[in-house]
Amino acid sequence: MATNPNTYSISDLAREFDLTTRAIRFYEDMGLLQPTRSGPGGRNRVYSARDRTRLKLTLRAKRLGLSLTEAKDIIDMYDSPRDTGPQLRKFLAVLAEHRRQLEEQLAEVQANLDEVKVHEKEARALLARLDKAGTTPAEVAP
């Protein structure tokens, strides 16, 4: 556990966000987090409130389906000068592209559901004919 109330150990963040320490180290390798080092040989990672916020934003971006590269690009903009216009335009562009991809996937899922419904309807009709004829599917199965 980190001693400063504004700093966090890797275990603190892992516990808070229900992640493995390996996942947090991966986010660090991707440049999303930049902890300082302490202890003998710099073995201990010390994460700042900024790192915690960046981790929270990264996880939110993942829930939205953004790649880590897209998340990093957007999150990095918040560390730039406080002109939010470019950040918002970039964020909107990324979200628009992501929405387009989701709508495409949704159309594919809907087509699959429609096909399943057709097969269900056909199977029910066949079962009704079998029931009416007094046979069961097991009796007519090969």
Legacy VTK file of the C-alpha trace (Angstrom):
# vtk DataFile Version 3.0
C-alpha trace
ASCII
DATASET POLYDATA
POINTS 142 float
0.000 0.000 0.000
1.310 3.466 -0.862
1.886 5.737 2.125
0.798 9.039 0.557
-3.018 9.300 0.277
-2.597 10.671 -3.267
-0.491 7.738 -4.446
-1.318 4.118 -5.068
0.579 0.863 -5.253
-0.031 -1.561 -8.091
-1.948 -3.745 -5.615
-4.146 -0.804 -4.600
-5.159 -0.169 -8.209
-5.564 -3.861 -8.991
-7.907 -4.278 -6.033
-9.883 -1.095 -6.723
-10.463 -1.838 -10.408
-10.609 -5.644 -10.116
-7.611 -6.116 -12.409
-4.521 -8.241 -12.260
-1.206 -6.561 -11.591
-0.110 -7.973 -14.928
-2.885 -6.016 -16.687
-1.769 -2.820 -14.979
1.834 -3.449 -16.027
0.571 -4.012 -19.586
-1.190 -0.630 -19.533
2.069 0.845 -18.301
3.940 -0.802 -21.195
1.376 0.709 -23.589
2.186 4.161 -22.204
-1.188 4.670 -20.565
0.288 4.827 -17.055
3.578 6.326 -15.928
4.312 5.388 -12.323
7.371 6.581 -10.505
9.689 4.035 -8.941
10.724 3.723 -5.324
12.428 1.265 -3.031
15.613 -0.692 -3.602
16.513 -0.616 -7.269
13.229 1.122 -8.123
11.329 -2.140 -7.741
8.135 -0.579 -6.393
5.763 1.255 -8.697
4.066 4.313 -7.232
1.015 5.485 -9.147
-0.284 9.044 -8.893
-3.861 10.300 -8.835
-3.281 11.127 -12.527
-2.380 7.478 -13.222
-5.506 6.348 -11.370
-7.661 8.675 -13.470
-5.967 7.496 -16.670
-6.600 3.882 -15.673
-10.251 4.649 -14.978
-10.587 6.357 -18.384
-8.794 3.452 -20.075
-11.230 0.957 -18.603
-14.169 3.140 -19.618
-12.811 3.298 -23.179
-12.448 -0.488 -23.205
-16.079 -0.874 -22.109
-17.033 1.324 -25.064
-15.087 -1.060 -27.287
-12.245 1.280 -28.162
-8.783 -0.116 -28.771
-6.050 0.739 -26.293
-4.358 2.841 -28.972
-7.552 4.851 -29.486
-7.960 5.177 -25.724
-4.378 6.381 -25.334
-4.756 8.958 -28.104
-7.854 10.402 -26.467
-6.533 10.251 -22.909
-3.229 11.839 -23.942
-5.162 14.823 -25.273
-6.375 15.569 -21.757
-2.759 16.098 -20.721
-2.246 18.636 -23.487
-3.080 22.348 -23.196
-6.596 22.957 -21.972
-8.118 23.706 -25.396
-10.844 21.088 -25.378
-12.017 21.658 -28.970
-9.487 19.283 -30.571
-10.047 16.707 -27.834
-13.784 16.727 -28.324
-13.485 16.567 -32.126
-11.131 13.592 -31.886
-13.376 11.916 -29.315
-16.435 12.437 -31.516
-14.614 11.057 -34.568
-13.544 7.950 -32.669
-17.035 7.450 -31.260
-18.630 7.922 -34.695
-16.370 5.263 -36.197
-17.020 2.945 -33.281
-20.779 3.499 -33.591
-20.558 2.677 -37.317
-18.772 -0.594 -36.517
-21.308 -1.496 -33.832
-24.209 -0.769 -36.184
-22.600 -3.037 -38.783
-22.218 -5.796 -36.194
-25.793 -5.244 -35.049
-27.037 -5.679 -38.632
-25.104 -8.954 -38.888
-26.519 -10.180 -35.580
-30.034 -9.193 -36.681
-29.604 -11.158 -39.927
-28.489 -14.184 -37.895
-31.464 -13.812 -35.556
-33.817 -13.607 -38.523
-32.336 -16.829 -39.906
-32.704 -18.560 -36.526
-36.362 -17.475 -36.400
-36.970 -18.999 -39.841
-35.437 -22.300 -38.735
-37.445 -22.253 -35.500
-40.654 -21.652 -37.451
-39.837 -24.506 -39.845
-38.995 -26.854 -36.951
-42.236 -25.972 -35.139
-44.254 -26.573 -38.304
-42.573 -29.952 -38.810
-43.162 -30.872 -35.179
-46.832 -29.885 -35.469
-47.217 -32.104 -38.554
-45.524 -34.986 -36.731
-47.737 -34.515 -33.671
-50.830 -34.422 -35.890
-49.723 -37.612 -37.644
-49.127 -39.298 -34.287
-45.405 -39.817 -34.746
-42.543 -38.331 -32.824
-39.312 -36.922 -34.228
-37.413 -39.849 -32.675
-39.531 -42.319 -34.666
-38.734 -40.611 -37.970
-35.102 -39.792 -37.220
-32.484 -41.841 -39.113
LINES 1 143
142 0 1 2 3 4 5 6 7 8 9 10 11 12 13 14 15 16 17 18 19 20 21 22 23 24 25 26 27 28 29 30 31 32 33 34 35 36 37 38 39 40 41 42 43 44 45 46 47 48 49 50 51 52 53 54 55 56 57 58 59 60 61 62 63 64 65 66 67 68 69 70 71 72 73 74 75 76 77 78 79 80 81 82 83 84 85 86 87 88 89 90 91 92 93 94 95 96 97 98 99 100 101 102 103 104 105 106 107 108 109 110 111 112 113 114 115 116 117 118 119 120 121 122 123 124 125 126 127 128 129 130 131 132 133 134 135 136 137 138 139 140 141
